[in-house]
Amino acid sequence: MSLSNVFSIAGSALTAQSMRLNLVASNLANADSSTSATGDPYKARHAIFTVTPVSASEPRVAGVRVTAVVENTNPPKMKYDPGNPLADAKGYITLPNVNPVEEMADMISASRSYQTNVEMMNTTKTLMQKTLQLGSA
C-alpha cells in the first residue's frame, strides 16, 4: 500500500464522518419541532456507510463512503397537549422520532472517528517529513 492510499482512506473517512455529523446536527435541531416542511413530523435520518476500494490497482485497500441516508422507522412520539393547535381529536400532538441521547452518543462517536482520522493523516505527514530529513542528514 502506498502512502497516498493512507491519505485517500483517511480522506474518505473524514468525508463520511462529516456527513454523519451533519445528519446528527439536523436530527438534534429538529428533535422538538412539531411539524416539518411537508406538514408531517420530522423523521430522524442516519447515514449508511459502504466500503469502497481506493484504487483499481489495489482492490483490497478500501476507504468508506456514505451510500445512502435513511429515515428512522421508529414511530413518532405522541405527547398529550390538548391546548396545542396541532393536537388531534384526542389532544395528542405528534413529535419527531428523534432520541436525543442516541443522537449525542452518535455525535461523540462520529467526532472521535473524525479526530482519529485527522491524527492518522498528521502522523503520516510527520513520518514522511522525517523520512525526507534522513536523506539530508
N, CA, C and O atoms as CSV, one atom per row, in Angstrom:
chain,resi,resn,atom,element,x,y,z
A,1,MET,N,N,0.848,-1.173,0.000
A,1,MET,CA,C,0.000,0.000,0.000
A,1,MET,C,C,0.895,1.238,0.000
A,1,MET,O,O,1.849,1.328,0.773
A,2,SER,N,N,0.579,2.176,-0.865
A,2,SER,CA,C,1.377,3.394,-0.946
A,2,SER,C,C,0.893,4.413,0.081
A,2,SER,O,O,-0.213,4.300,0.611
A,3,LEU,N,N,1.726,5.399,0.351
A,3,LEU,CA,C,1.364,6.432,1.318
A,3,LEU,C,C,0.205,7.294,0.841
A,3,LEU,O,O,-0.562,7.819,1.648
A,4,SER,N,N,0.081,7.436,-0.472
A,4,SER,CA,C,-1.054,8.224,-0.970
A,4,SER,C,C,-2.373,7.542,-0.634
A,4,SER,O,O,-3.393,8.209,-0.461
A,5,ASN,N,N,-2.355,6.208,-0.540
A,5,ASN,CA,C,-3.566,5.485,-0.152
A,5,ASN,C,C,-3.971,5.803,1.281
A,5,ASN,O,O,-5.160,5.831,1.598
A,6,VAL,N,N,-2.991,6.044,2.147
A,6,VAL,CA,C,-3.301,6.397,3.534
A,6,VAL,C,C,-4.122,7.675,3.557
A,6,VAL,O,O,-5.110,7.774,4.285
A,7,PHE,N,N,-3.712,8.653,2.760
A,7,PHE,CA,C,-4.453,9.912,2.703
A,7,PHE,C,C,-5.826,9.731,2.050
A,7,PHE,O,O,-6.788,10.391,2.444
A,8,SER,N,N,-5.925,8.851,1.066
A,8,SER,CA,C,-7.217,8.583,0.421
A,8,SER,C,C,-8.184,7.908,1.382
A,8,SER,O,O,-9.365,8.252,1.436
A,9,ILE,N,N,-7.670,6.943,2.140
A,9,ILE,CA,C,-8.514,6.240,3.110
A,9,ILE,C,C,-8.992,7.200,4.190
A,9,ILE,O,O,-10.184,7.254,4.496
A,10,ALA,N,N,-8.073,7.951,4.763
A,10,ALA,CA,C,-8.433,8.900,5.818
A,10,ALA,C,C,-9.357,9.991,5.278
A,10,ALA,O,O,-10.290,10.410,5.963
A,11,GLY,N,N,-9.103,10.447,4.068
A,11,GLY,CA,C,-9.949,11.472,3.462
A,11,GLY,C,C,-11.369,10.982,3.238
A,11,GLY,O,O,-12.328,11.722,3.456
A,12,SER,N,N,-11.505,9.737,2.802
A,12,SER,CA,C,-12.852,9.194,2.605
A,12,SER,C,C,-13.581,9.074,3.940
A,12,SER,O,O,-14.785,9.318,4.017
A,13,ALA,N,N,-12.855,8.699,4.988
A,13,ALA,CA,C,-13.464,8.595,6.317
A,13,ALA,C,C,-13.853,9.969,6.846
A,13,ALA,O,O,-14.901,10.110,7.477
A,14,LEU,N,N,-13.033,10.978,6.600
A,14,LEU,CA,C,-13.366,12.342,7.032
A,14,LEU,C,C,-14.646,12.828,6.358
A,14,LEU,O,O,-15.501,13.434,7.002
A,15,THR,N,N,-14.770,12.565,5.089
A,15,THR,CA,C,-15.970,12.968,4.356
A,15,THR,C,C,-17.203,12.254,4.898
A,15,THR,O,O,-18.246,12.878,5.096
A,16,ALA,N,N,-17.088,10.954,5.140
A,16,ALA,CA,C,-18.220,10.170,5.643
A,16,ALA,C,C,-18.622,10.614,7.054
A,16,ALA,O,O,-19.809,10.757,7.347
A,17,GLN,N,N,-17.638,10.830,7.918
A,17,GLN,CA,C,-17.949,11.241,9.288
A,17,GLN,C,C,-18.509,12.664,9.327
A,17,GLN,O,O,-19.335,12.982,10.183
A,18,SER,N,N,-18.070,13.508,8.417
A,18,SER,CA,C,-18.607,14.860,8.331
A,18,SER,C,C,-20.090,14.813,7.969
A,18,SER,O,O,-20.898,15.546,8.539
A,19,MET,N,N,-20.438,13.959,7.032
A,19,MET,CA,C,-21.842,13.786,6.644
A,19,MET,C,C,-22.649,13.252,7.825
A,19,MET,O,O,-23.772,13.693,8.069
A,20,ARG,N,N,-22.073,12.310,8.547
A,20,ARG,CA,C,-22.741,11.744,9.728
A,20,ARG,C,C,-22.986,12.828,10.789
A,20,ARG,O,O,-24.063,12.889,11.381
A,21,LEU,N,N,-21.990,13.672,11.021
A,21,LEU,CA,C,-22.145,14.768,11.980
A,21,LEU,C,C,-23.224,15.754,11.536
A,21,LEU,O,O,-23.981,16.251,12.369
A,22,ASN,N,N,-23.304,16.038,10.256
A,22,ASN,CA,C,-24.344,16.934,9.743
A,22,ASN,C,C,-25.741,16.353,9.960
A,22,ASN,O,O,-26.675,17.078,10.302
A,23,LEU,N,N,-25.876,15.044,9.761
A,23,LEU,CA,C,-27.170,14.405,9.981
A,23,LEU,C,C,-27.561,14.435,11.452
A,23,LEU,O,O,-28.721,14.676,11.785
A,24,VAL,N,N,-26.593,14.192,12.333
A,24,VAL,CA,C,-26.864,14.249,13.773
A,24,VAL,C,C,-27.303,15.665,14.154
A,24,VAL,O,O,-28.259,15.838,14.910
A,25,ALA,N,N,-26.611,16.664,13.635
A,25,ALA,CA,C,-26.966,18.051,13.935
A,25,ALA,C,C,-28.382,18.367,13.459
A,25,ALA,O,O,-29.138,19.042,14.159
A,26,SER,N,N,-28.737,17.888,12.292
A,26,SER,CA,C,-30.083,18.094,11.764
A,26,SER,C,C,-31.121,17.402,12.637
A,26,SER,O,O,-32.179,17.962,12.927
A,27,ASN,N,N,-30.809,16.179,13.051
A,27,ASN,CA,C,-31.732,15.443,13.920
A,27,ASN,C,C,-31.941,16.170,15.245
A,27,ASN,O,O,-33.073,16.318,15.706
A,28,LEU,N,N,-30.856,16.618,15.849
A,28,LEU,CA,C,-30.971,17.316,17.129
A,28,LEU,C,C,-31.702,18.651,16.984
A,28,LEU,O,O,-32.472,19.041,17.861
A,29,ALA,N,N,-31.460,19.340,15.886
A,29,ALA,CA,C,-32.115,20.632,15.664
A,29,ALA,C,C,-33.621,20.474,15.510
A,29,ALA,O,O,-34.380,21.385,15.839
A,30,ASN,N,N,-34.051,19.330,15.016
A,30,ASN,CA,C,-35.475,19.102,14.781
A,30,ASN,C,C,-36.131,18.216,15.836
A,30,ASN,O,O,-37.279,17.808,15.667
A,31,ALA,N,N,-35.426,17.915,16.912
A,31,ALA,CA,C,-35.940,16.982,17.928
A,31,ALA,C,C,-37.229,17.470,18.574
A,31,ALA,O,O,-38.064,16.653,18.962
A,32,ASP,N,N,-37.409,18.763,18.698
A,32,ASP,CA,C,-38.593,19.299,19.367
A,32,ASP,C,C,-39.575,19.984,18.421
A,32,ASP,O,O,-40.542,20.600,18.870
A,33,SER,N,N,-39.335,19.882,17.131
A,33,SER,CA,C,-40.247,20.531,16.185
A,33,SER,C,C,-41.502,19.672,16.027
A,33,SER,O,O,-41.428,18.443,16.019
A,34,SER,N,N,-42.627,20.318,15.905
A,34,SER,CA,C,-43.872,19.549,15.808
A,34,SER,C,C,-44.254,19.236,14.363
A,34,SER,O,O,-45.008,18.293,14.120
A,35,THR,N,N,-43.755,20.002,13.408
A,35,THR,CA,C,-44.019,19.695,12.001
A,35,THR,C,C,-42.783,20.010,11.168
A,35,THR,O,O,-41.932,20.807,11.562
A,36,SER,N,N,-42.706,19.376,10.027
A,36,SER,CA,C,-41.623,19.658,9.078
A,36,SER,C,C,-42.192,20.473,7.919
A,36,SER,O,O,-43.346,20.901,7.960
A,37,ALA,N,N,-41.399,20.679,6.917
A,37,ALA,CA,C,-41.848,21.461,5.756
A,37,ALA,C,C,-42.997,20.760,5.030
A,37,ALA,O,O,-43.808,21.412,4.374
A,38,THR,N,N,-43.065,19.439,5.148
A,38,THR,CA,C,-44.136,18.684,4.483
A,38,THR,C,C,-45.422,18.651,5.308
A,38,THR,O,O,-46.467,18.226,4.815
A,39,GLY,N,N,-45.346,19.100,6.562
A,39,GLY,CA,C,-46.506,19.053,7.434
A,39,GLY,C,C,-46.516,17.831,8.338
A,39,GLY,O,O,-47.224,17.799,9.345
A,40,ASP,N,N,-45.736,16.834,7.978
A,40,ASP,CA,C,-45.605,15.627,8.811
A,40,ASP,C,C,-44.516,15.857,9.848
A,40,ASP,O,O,-43.702,16.767,9.695
A,41,PRO,N,N,-44.489,15.044,10.900
A,41,PRO,CA,C,-43.386,15.194,11.869
A,41,PRO,C,C,-42.051,14.820,11.227
A,41,PRO,O,O,-41.985,13.960,10.348
A,42,TYR,N,N,-41.001,15.478,11.683
A,42,TYR,CA,C,-39.650,15.192,11.198
A,42,TYR,C,C,-39.298,13.748,11.534
A,42,TYR,O,O,-39.691,13.240,12.585
A,43,LYS,N,N,-38.560,13.085,10.648
A,43,LYS,CA,C,-38.078,11.730,10.895
A,43,LYS,C,C,-36.555,11.760,10.953
A,43,LYS,O,O,-35.896,12.311,10.072
A,44,ALA,N,N,-36.016,11.165,11.999
A,44,ALA,CA,C,-34.559,11.125,12.157
A,44,ALA,C,C,-33.935,10.439,10.947
A,44,ALA,O,O,-34.493,9.489,10.397
A,45,ARG,N,N,-32.770,10.937,10.542
A,45,ARG,CA,C,-32.068,10.378,9.382
A,45,ARG,C,C,-30.691,9.897,9.809
A,45,ARG,O,O,-30.056,10.484,10.686
A,46,HIS,N,N,-30.236,8.816,9.176
A,46,HIS,CA,C,-28.939,8.232,9.501
A,46,HIS,C,C,-28.211,7.841,8.222
A,46,HIS,O,O,-28.828,7.483,7.219
A,47,ALA,N,N,-26.879,7.916,8.281
A,47,ALA,CA,C,-26.045,7.585,7.119
A,47,ALA,C,C,-25.750,6.092,7.080
A,47,ALA,O,O,-25.562,5.452,8.114
A,48,ILE,N,N,-25.715,5.558,5.881
A,48,ILE,CA,C,-25.305,4.175,5.656
A,48,ILE,C,C,-23.938,4.220,4.982
A,48,ILE,O,O,-23.777,4.812,3.915
A,49,PHE,N,N,-22.955,3.583,5.621
A,49,PHE,CA,C,-21.590,3.553,5.091
A,49,PHE,C,C,-21.366,2.272,4.291
A,49,PHE,O,O,-21.915,1.217,4.607
A,50,THR,N,N,-20.544,2.393,3.248
A,50,THR,CA,C,-20.154,1.243,2.435
A,50,THR,C,C,-18.656,1.303,2.190
A,50,THR,O,O,-18.087,2.371,1.968
A,51,VAL,N,N,-18.038,0.149,2.236
A,51,VAL,CA,C,-16.609,0.048,1.949
A,51,VAL,C,C,-16.406,0.168,0.448
A,51,VAL,O,O,-17.103,-0.480,-0.332
A,52,THR,N,N,-15.439,1.009,0.038
A,52,THR,CA,C,-15.152,1.190,-1.386
A,52,THR,C,C,-13.646,1.123,-1.615
A,52,THR,O,O,-12.878,1.693,-0.841
A,53,PRO,N,N,-13.216,0.430,-2.672
A,53,PRO,CA,C,-11.784,0.373,-2.965
A,53,PRO,C,C,-11.235,1.762,-3.264
A,53,PRO,O,O,-11.894,2.583,-3.903
A,54,VAL,N,N,-10.023,2.008,-2.792
A,54,VAL,CA,C,-9.379,3.306,-3.006
A,54,VAL,C,C,-8.857,3.411,-4.429
A,54,VAL,O,O,-8.953,4.469,-5.052
A,55,SER,N,N,-8.305,2.319,-4.947
A,55,SER,CA,C,-7.796,2.328,-6.317
A,55,SER,C,C,-8.077,0.993,-6.979
A,55,SER,O,O,-8.253,-0.027,-6.312
A,56,ALA,N,N,-8.118,1.016,-8.301
A,56,ALA,CA,C,-8.388,-0.211,-9.044
A,56,ALA,C,C,-7.199,-1.170,-8.992
A,56,ALA,O,O,-7.368,-2.384,-9.105
A,57,SER,N,N,-5.985,-0.614,-8.818
A,57,SER,CA,C,-4.798,-1.467,-8.793
A,57,SER,C,C,-4.655,-2.237,-7.480
A,57,SER,O,O,-4.005,-3.282,-7.442
A,58,GLU,N,N,-5.258,-1.727,-6.407
A,58,GLU,CA,C,-5.198,-2.410,-5.102
A,58,GLU,C,C,-6.612,-2.533,-4.539
A,58,GLU,O,O,-7.013,-1.731,-3.695
A,59,PRO,N,N,-7.374,-3.536,-5.000
A,59,PRO,CA,C,-8.769,-3.633,-4.573
A,59,PRO,C,C,-8.955,-3.983,-3.096
A,59,PRO,O,O,-10.033,-3.767,-2.541
A,60,ARG,N,N,-7.913,-4.523,-2.457
A,60,ARG,CA,C,-8.038,-4.873,-1.042
A,60,ARG,C,C,-7.868,-3.657,-0.132
A,60,ARG,O,O,-8.200,-3.723,1.052
A,61,VAL,N,N,-7.364,-2.569,-0.661
A,61,VAL,CA,C,-7.211,-1.332,0.110
A,61,VAL,C,C,-8.489,-0.521,-0.076
A,61,VAL,O,O,-8.820,-0.109,-1.188
A,62,ALA,N,N,-9.206,-0.296,1.031
A,62,ALA,CA,C,-10.525,0.310,0.898
A,62,ALA,C,C,-10.714,1.487,1.836
A,62,ALA,O,O,-10.119,1.567,2.911
A,63,GLY,N,N,-11.550,2.381,1.394
A,63,GLY,CA,C,-11.989,3.501,2.204
A,63,GLY,C,C,-13.470,3.321,2.499
A,63,GLY,O,O,-13.996,2.211,2.419
A,64,VAL,N,N,-14.127,4.395,2.833
A,64,VAL,CA,C,-15.545,4.325,3.169
A,64,VAL,C,C,-16.254,5.514,2.545
A,64,VAL,O,O,-15.654,6.570,2.346
A,65,ARG,N,N,-17.520,5.340,2.242
A,65,ARG,CA,C,-18.313,6.461,1.743
A,65,ARG,C,C,-19.762,6.262,2.162
A,65,ARG,O,O,-20.192,5.147,2.459
A,66,VAL,N,N,-20.497,7.348,2.181
A,66,VAL,CA,C,-21.916,7.289,2.500
A,66,VAL,C,C,-22.651,6.936,1.216
A,66,VAL,O,O,-22.577,7.669,0.230
A,67,THR,N,N,-23.359,5.815,1.232
A,67,THR,CA,C,-24.081,5.390,0.034
A,67,THR,C,C,-25.575,5.690,0.113
A,67,THR,O,O,-26.270,5.701,-0.903
A,68,ALA,N,N,-26.058,5.932,1.327
A,68,ALA,CA,C,-27.487,6.234,1.467
A,68,ALA,C,C,-27.732,6.973,2.774
A,68,ALA,O,O,-26.970,6.860,3.734
A,69,VAL,N,N,-28.796,7.715,2.778
A,69,VAL,CA,C,-29.294,8.350,4.001
A,69,VAL,C,C,-30.705,7.817,4.178
A,69,VAL,O,O,-31.574,8.024,3.331
A,70,VAL,N,N,-30.922,7.125,5.296
A,70,VAL,CA,C,-32.221,6.501,5.532
A,70,VAL,C,C,-32.939,7.178,6.692
A,70,VAL,O,O,-32.316,7.714,7.608
A,71,GLU,N,N,-34.244,7.139,6.628
A,71,GLU,CA,C,-35.056,7.683,7.717
A,71,GLU,C,C,-35.284,6.603,8.762
A,71,GLU,O,O,-35.447,5.427,8.440
A,72,ASN,N,N,-35.292,7.023,10.011
A,72,ASN,CA,C,-35.560,6.125,11.122
A,72,ASN,C,C,-36.997,5.622,10.998
A,72,ASN,O,O,-37.909,6.408,10.743
A,73,THR,N,N,-37.200,4.327,11.177
A,73,THR,CA,C,-38.536,3.748,11.014
A,73,THR,C,C,-39.312,3.660,12.326
A,73,THR,O,O,-40.445,3.179,12.333
A,74,ASN,N,N,-38.731,4.112,13.433
A,74,ASN,CA,C,-39.458,4.100,14.701
A,74,ASN,C,C,-40.675,5.005,14.601
A,74,ASN,O,O,-40.651,5.998,13.875
A,75,PRO,N,N,-41.729,4.676,15.315
A,75,PRO,CA,C,-42.925,5.532,15.257
A,75,PRO,C,C,-42.669,6.883,15.927
A,75,PRO,O,O,-41.820,6.987,16.813
A,76,PRO,N,N,-43.394,7.904,15.510
A,76,PRO,CA,C,-43.215,9.213,16.141
A,76,PRO,C,C,-43.682,9.186,17.598
A,76,PRO,O,O,-44.462,8.324,18.004
A,77,LYS,N,N,-43.187,10.146,18.367
A,77,LYS,CA,C,-43.609,10.266,19.762
A,77,LYS,C,C,-44.954,10.986,19.807
A,77,LYS,O,O,-45.237,11.872,19.001
A,78,MET,N,N,-45.758,10.585,20.759
A,78,MET,CA,C,-47.054,11.234,20.958
A,78,MET,C,C,-47.014,11.945,22.310
A,78,MET,O,O,-46.612,11.362,23.316
A,79,LYS,N,N,-47.433,13.206,22.322
A,79,LYS,CA,C,-47.425,13.994,23.556
A,79,LYS,C,C,-48.820,14.575,23.772
A,79,LYS,O,O,-49.424,15.144,22.863
A,80,TYR,N,N,-49.305,14.420,24.977
A,80,TYR,CA,C,-50.631,14.952,25.302
A,80,TYR,C,C,-50.523,16.449,25.552
A,80,TYR,O,O,-49.888,16.891,26.509
A,81,ASP,N,N,-51.152,17.216,24.675
A,81,ASP,CA,C,-51.139,18.681,24.781
A,81,ASP,C,C,-52.420,19.205,24.125
A,81,ASP,O,O,-52.385,19.708,23.002
A,82,PRO,N,N,-53.551,19.085,24.831
A,82,PRO,CA,C,-54.831,19.442,24.200
A,82,PRO,C,C,-54.956,20.912,23.816
A,82,PRO,O,O,-55.785,21.252,22.973
A,83,GLY,N,N,-54.153,21.791,24.412
A,83,GLY,CA,C,-54.227,23.211,24.072
A,83,GLY,C,C,-53.448,23.578,22.822
A,83,GLY,O,O,-53.565,24.703,22.334
A,84,ASN,N,N,-52.667,22.666,22.298
A,84,ASN,CA,C,-51.855,22.931,21.117
A,84,ASN,C,C,-52.740,22.919,19.873
A,84,ASN,O,O,-53.559,22.013,19.715
A,85,PRO,N,N,-52.594,23.907,18.985
A,85,PRO,CA,C,-53.421,23.934,17.768
A,85,PRO,C,C,-53.171,22.744,16.837
A,85,PRO,O,O,-53.998,22.455,15.973
A,86,LEU,N,N,-52.037,22.051,17.005
A,86,LEU,CA,C,-51.743,20.889,16.161
A,86,LEU,C,C,-52.257,19.582,16.768
A,86,LEU,O,O,-52.069,18.515,16.185
A,87,ALA,N,N,-52.898,19.658,17.925
A,87,ALA,CA,C,-53.379,18.449,18.596
A,87,ALA,C,C,-54.507,17.797,17.796
A,87,ALA,O,O,-55.306,18.471,17.146
A,88,ASP,N,N,-54.545,16.462,17.866
A,88,ASP,CA,C,-55.621,15.732,17.200
A,88,ASP,C,C,-56.877,15.753,18.081
A,88,ASP,O,O,-56.913,16.449,19.096
A,89,ALA,N,N,-57.888,15.002,17.698
A,89,ALA,CA,C,-59.165,14.994,18.422
A,89,ALA,C,C,-59.011,14.491,19.858
A,89,ALA,O,O,-59.804,14.854,20.727
A,90,LYS,N,N,-58.002,13.664,20.113
A,90,LYS,CA,C,-57.783,13.129,21.465
A,90,LYS,C,C,-56.856,14.019,22.288
A,90,LYS,O,O,-56.614,13.736,23.461
A,91,GLY,N,N,-56.333,15.094,21.688
A,91,GLY,CA,C,-55.480,16.027,22.411
A,91,GLY,C,C,-53.985,15.734,22.307
A,91,GLY,O,O,-53.197,16.312,23.055
A,92,TYR,N,N,-53.580,14.855,21.401
A,92,TYR,CA,C,-52.169,14.480,21.259
A,92,TYR,C,C,-51.542,15.192,20.066
A,92,TYR,O,O,-52.177,15.371,19.027
A,93,ILE,N,N,-50.278,15.595,20.235
A,93,ILE,CA,C,-49.509,16.109,19.102
A,93,ILE,C,C,-48.442,15.080,18.753
A,93,ILE,O,O,-47.965,14.345,19.618
A,94,THR,N,N,-48.081,15.037,17.496
A,94,THR,CA,C,-47.086,14.090,17.015
A,94,THR,C,C,-45.743,14.795,16.940
A,94,THR,O,O,-45.607,15.839,16.302
A,95,LEU,N,N,-44.737,14.199,17.613
A,95,LEU,CA,C,-43.387,14.762,17.643
A,95,LEU,C,C,-42.419,13.845,16.904
A,95,LEU,O,O,-42.721,12.669,16.703
A,96,PRO,N,N,-41.269,14.357,16.500
A,96,PRO,CA,C,-40.291,13.542,15.765
A,96,PRO,C,C,-39.830,12.320,16.564
A,96,PRO,O,O,-39.889,12.299,17.793
A,97,ASN,N,N,-39.373,11.314,15.836
A,97,ASN,CA,C,-38.863,10.089,16.459
A,97,ASN,C,C,-37.366,10.202,16.783
A,97,ASN,O,O,-36.638,9.212,16.710
A,98,VAL,N,N,-36.923,11.375,17.130
A,98,VAL,CA,C,-35.515,11.624,17.447
A,98,VAL,C,C,-35.278,11.343,18.931
A,98,VAL,O,O,-35.980,11.870,19.793
A,99,ASN,N,N,-34.288,10.513,19.211
A,99,ASN,CA,C,-33.894,10.241,20.597
A,99,ASN,C,C,-32.612,11.042,20.853
A,99,ASN,O,O,-31.552,10.669,20.350
A,100,PRO,N,N,-32.688,12.127,21.619
A,100,PRO,CA,C,-31.508,12.977,21.829
A,100,PRO,C,C,-30.327,12.250,22.468
A,100,PRO,O,O,-29.178,12.591,22.185
A,101,VAL,N,N,-30.578,11.263,23.315
A,101,VAL,CA,C,-29.487,10.518,23.947
A,101,VAL,C,C,-28.730,9.697,22.899
A,101,VAL,O,O,-27.499,9.691,22.882
A,102,GLU,N,N,-29.458,9.014,22.039
A,102,GLU,CA,C,-28.818,8.252,20.962
A,102,GLU,C,C,-28.066,9.169,20.009
A,102,GLU,O,O,-26.969,8.843,19.556
A,103,GLU,N,N,-28.656,10.304,19.711
A,103,GLU,CA,C,-28.013,11.250,18.791
A,103,GLU,C,C,-26.719,11.802,19.384
A,103,GLU,O,O,-25.731,11.963,18.668
A,104,MET,N,N,-26.715,12.090,20.673
A,104,MET,CA,C,-25.493,12.588,21.320
A,104,MET,C,C,-24.406,11.519,21.308
A,104,MET,O,O,-23.238,11.826,21.066
A,105,ALA,N,N,-24.781,10.264,21.566
A,105,ALA,CA,C,-23.802,9.173,21.507
A,105,ALA,C,C,-23.253,9.019,20.085
A,105,ALA,O,O,-22.058,8.792,19.895
A,106,ASP,N,N,-24.128,9.143,19.100
A,106,ASP,CA,C,-23.704,9.063,17.697
A,106,ASP,C,C,-22.785,10.229,17.350
A,106,ASP,O,O,-21.820,10.065,16.604
A,107,MET,N,N,-23.088,11.409,17.896
A,107,MET,CA,C,-22.252,12.580,17.642
A,107,MET,C,C,-20.854,12.396,18.239
A,107,MET,O,O,-19.857,12.730,17.600
A,108,ILE,N,N,-20.782,11.870,19.451
A,108,ILE,CA,C,-19.474,11.638,20.084
A,108,ILE,C,C,-18.681,10.617,19.285
A,108,ILE,O,O,-17.482,10.789,19.069
A,109,SER,N,N,-19.344,9.556,18.845
A,109,SER,CA,C,-18.669,8.519,18.053
A,109,SER,C,C,-18.144,9.088,16.732
A,109,SER,O,O,-16.999,8.835,16.360
A,110,ALA,N,N,-18.966,9.843,16.036
A,110,ALA,CA,C,-18.552,10.434,14.756
A,110,ALA,C,C,-17.425,11.434,14.953
A,110,ALA,O,O,-16.481,11.477,14.164
A,111,SER,N,N,-17.522,12.232,15.999
A,111,SER,CA,C,-16.490,13.228,16.287
A,111,SER,C,C,-15.147,12.565,16.589
A,111,SER,O,O,-14.107,13.022,16.115
A,112,ARG,N,N,-15.168,11.502,17.367
A,112,ARG,CA,C,-13.929,10.792,17.692
A,112,ARG,C,C,-13.344,10.087,16.478
A,112,ARG,O,O,-12.125,10.043,16.310
A,113,SER,N,N,-14.206,9.535,15.634
A,113,SER,CA,C,-13.723,8.905,14.400
A,113,SER,C,C,-13.079,9.942,13.491
A,113,SER,O,O,-12.037,9.686,12.887
A,114,TYR,N,N,-13.698,11.107,13.397
A,114,TYR,CA,C,-13.153,12.197,12.592
A,114,TYR,C,C,-11.780,12.601,13.135
A,114,TYR,O,O,-10.816,12.739,12.383
A,115,GLN,N,N,-11.713,12.789,14.457
A,115,GLN,CA,C,-10.459,13.187,15.109
A,115,GLN,C,C,-9.359,12.141,14.902
A,115,GLN,O,O,-8.203,12.494,14.668
A,116,THR,N,N,-9.714,10.873,14.986
A,116,THR,CA,C,-8.741,9.796,14.790
A,116,THR,C,C,-8.170,9.832,13.376
A,116,THR,O,O,-6.970,9.633,13.187
A,117,ASN,N,N,-9.014,10.082,12.391
A,117,ASN,CA,C,-8.528,10.137,11.012
A,117,ASN,C,C,-7.656,11.355,10.755
A,117,ASN,O,O,-6.706,11.282,9.976
A,118,VAL,N,N,-7.966,12.474,11.399
A,118,VAL,CA,C,-7.103,13.657,11.289
A,118,VAL,C,C,-5.738,13.343,11.893
A,118,VAL,O,O,-4.707,13.692,11.318
A,119,GLU,N,N,-5.731,12.684,13.050
A,119,GLU,CA,C,-4.465,12.305,13.698
A,119,GLU,C,C,-3.660,11.348,12.826
A,119,GLU,O,O,-2.435,11.448,12.758
A,120,MET,N,N,-4.348,10.418,12.159
A,120,MET,CA,C,-3.659,9.483,11.277
A,120,MET,C,C,-2.997,10.224,10.108
A,120,MET,O,O,-1.871,9.906,9.727
A,121,MET,N,N,-3.688,11.195,9.554
A,121,MET,CA,C,-3.112,11.978,8.453
A,121,MET,C,C,-1.917,12.800,8.945
A,121,MET,O,O,-0.896,12.880,8.262
A,122,ASN,N,N,-2.043,13.402,10.117
A,122,ASN,CA,C,-0.937,14.189,10.666
A,122,ASN,C,C,0.278,13.309,10.982
A,122,ASN,O,O,1.415,13.713,10.737
A,123,THR,N,N,0.044,12.126,11.515
A,123,THR,CA,C,1.145,11.209,11.816
A,123,THR,C,C,1.839,10.765,10.537
A,123,THR,O,O,3.067,10.707,10.484
A,124,THR,N,N,1.069,10.453,9.514
A,124,THR,CA,C,1.644,10.051,8.226
A,124,THR,C,C,2.472,11.184,7.633
A,124,THR,O,O,3.562,10.953,7.111
A,125,LYS,N,N,1.963,12.393,7.713
A,125,LYS,CA,C,2.697,13.551,7.194
A,125,LYS,C,C,4.011,13.730,7.944
A,125,LYS,O,O,5.049,13.974,7.330
A,126,THR,N,N,3.971,13.610,9.270
A,126,THR,CA,C,5.180,13.748,10.084
A,126,THR,C,C,6.200,12.665,9.735
A,126,THR,O,O,7.393,12.944,9.621
A,127,LEU,N,N,5.728,11.438,9.568
A,127,LEU,CA,C,6.643,10.348,9.199
A,127,LEU,C,C,7.273,10.581,7.824
A,127,LEU,O,O,8.449,10.281,7.615
A,128,MET,N,N,6.493,11.108,6.903
A,128,MET,CA,C,7.044,11.405,5.578
A,128,MET,C,C,8.111,12.501,5.667
A,128,MET,O,O,9.144,12.423,5.002
A,129,GLN,N,N,7.855,13.521,6.489
A,129,GLN,CA,C,8.839,14.596,6.663
A,129,GLN,C,C,10.111,14.072,7.325
A,129,GLN,O,O,11.213,14.460,6.936
A,130,LYS,N,N,9.975,13.208,8.304
A,130,LYS,CA,C,11.139,12.620,8.986
A,130,LYS,C,C,11.945,11.761,8.014
A,130,LYS,O,O,13.176,11.741,8.059
A,131,THR,N,N,11.240,11.056,7.142
A,131,THR,CA,C,11.939,10.237,6.153
A,131,THR,C,C,12.743,11.111,5.197
A,131,THR,O,O,13.865,10.760,4.834
A,132,LEU,N,N,12.182,12.239,4.790
A,132,LEU,CA,C,12.924,13.148,3.902
A,132,LEU,C,C,14.130,13.769,4.619
A,132,LEU,O,O,15.157,14.023,3.989
A,133,GLN,N,N,14.017,14.010,5.905
A,133,GLN,CA,C,15.119,14.575,6.677
A,133,GLN,C,C,16.264,13.586,6.832
A,133,GLN,O,O,17.415,13.995,6.985
A,134,LEU,N,N,15.968,12.294,6.795
A,134,LEU,CA,C,17.023,11.274,6.895
A,134,LEU,C,C,18.019,11.411,5.750
A,134,LEU,O,O,19.222,11.241,5.949
A,135,GLY,N,N,17.532,11.713,4.574
A,135,GLY,CA,C,18.397,11.834,3.419
A,135,GLY,C,C,19.257,13.078,3.434
A,135,GLY,O,O,20.291,13.110,2.767
A,136,SER,N,N,18.865,14.109,4.174
A,136,SER,CA,C,19.619,15.354,4.179
A,136,SER,C,C,20.607,15.427,5.341
A,136,SER,O,O,21.366,16.389,5.448
A,137,ALA,N,N,20.601,14.438,6.192
A,137,ALA,CA,C,21.488,14.481,7.380
A,137,ALA,C,C,22.896,14.048,7.081
A,137,ALA,O,O,23.742,14.035,7.976
